Amino acid sequence: MSRDIIQMRRWVATSALIVALVAGGFLGTWAVRWAGHEVLGAAKVPVKEAGAVSPVRLGEFANGFASVVQPALPAVVNISTTQVIKVRQNMPGFFNDPFFRQFFGDQFGPQSNRPMTQKETSLGSGVVVNPDGYIITNNHVVANATDVEVTTRDKKQYKAKIIGKDPATDIAVLKIDASNMPTLTLGDSTKLEVGDVVFAIGDPFGIGETATMGIVSATGRSLGGQIERYEDFIQTDAAINPGNSGGAMIDLHGNLVGINTAIIPGQAMNGEGGNLGIGFAIPISMAKNVMEQIIEHGKVERGYLGIRPENVTAEMAKQFGRDEGGGALVGQVSSGTPAAKAGLQRGDIILQVNGQDVTGSQDLSARIAAFSPGTSVQLKVFRNGKTIEVPVTLAQLPEDSSVLSSPSGEPSEGSSKALEGVQVENLTPDILSQLNLPAGTRGVVVDSVDQSSPAAEAGLQRGDVIQEVNHKPVDNMAQYRAALAGTGEKQVLLLVNRDNSTFYALIQP
């Protein structure tokens, strides 16, 4: 398995080749059959958590960091998975020739093209967080496994049960039949700062336990959902190689602060992927919340707001009367949702959740999803030049939650340079039917977009319905031209309806 942008996550042992893995983007969790039984969760298990810790002086480590790393090694395990896959035999076409079959019958016929099974083995890492054998790892390490085996540092091997998986955060929980297992103490990942020293521990390439050192390069890192749906990564330059996935990131106290998950690979001289020093770990604060829900409920229940959030650049912010970027712009409010009931409006900019700053749409989605359904949160919202407080009681994230996703792009005629190359026409009942839009939908439909135009670069597509231009409602071609009159070489803010979901698009000429 692979993903085009974020790779290097998996080691295929059967062929001794590295295969890049990235977690799936589907939202949800599943109970997994093991030894003929379904595991639907278990009682909540205790984990060790660090209290307040004092800063550590690097001068105290006279001969290196063995005193930090060595105690942590026994709690990091190797995970080997086996997956049974079906492959087809590629039989030559002449085997199906009637003349050939006249002499040899059907022994080489269609039945010979039936799928055959073969086993694929891969390696990863995991972290023991409870003495009775509960282990955190990445979902992509065990995603399609039919058998999972855990090997400890003292070479003991255990068959593992998959308690549950959460592709949306790339976390999975395993259980082995063991007691008095060495564990890691959970630290406070929210206190990490850029420049803090961290260590990555895992079993890269299946060669055995390995520790690497680096610093925290960034926190709260999001890659637009390219790895997981909910991203709040710790970025580090500590080497995280294939097989490290699911391993431990620890701080100078030896506390677990993250679960290693991915790297951005480079291109070495020979064309092979190389380490650019850009690795990512899931904060333990997120991983712990997911783990507890999986163990207690057998699945993850997430909070739901009911909006379509967008990132806010400085230029976009000016269109709404704000001097600086940041926060999450409300592109759509779905009817009947907590957001609608609380009075959130399209065009609001959400600046904070419970007093914590919102950096963008992905950050807002991750924060809301981290709350349990029924939780009341306080939103700080910028609206019409003023800042207001909006209390919202969250619902449970529905199965079909596409409204939470940001549009794939940021987003003619008339006097606007920004919309040169865009052709629009009035909406008709036939067009509305073709676009599967309600009969009362208003606006003008984009008939074509020059692919070299600013609008195409911003993401405007054929079939999009423009409903506002610079906050002015547009119901027909006349209103569209009037709204564009005088914009000249200025940027234009559009409200766009795509697939019956609205978002703002800022077009720069």
Secondary structure by P-SEA (a helix, b strand, c coil): ccccccccccccccccbbbbbbbbcccbbbbbbccccccccccbbbbbbbcccccccccccccccccccccccccbbbbbbbbbbbbbbbccccccccccccccccccccccccbbbbbbbbbbbbbbccccbbbbbbccccccccbbbbbcccbbbbbbbcccccccccbbbbbccccccbbbbbcccccccccbbbbbbcccccccbbbbbbccccccccccccccccccccccccccccccccbbbbcccccccccccccccccccccccccccbbbbccaaaaaaaaaaaaaccbbbbbbcccbbbbbcaaaaaaaccccccccccccccccccccccccccccccccccccccccaaaaaaaaaaccccbbbbbbcccccbbbbbbbbbcccccccccccccccccccccccccccbbbbbbcaaaaaaaccccccccccccccccccccccccccccccccccccbbbccaaaaaaaacccccbbbbbbcccccbbbbbbbcc
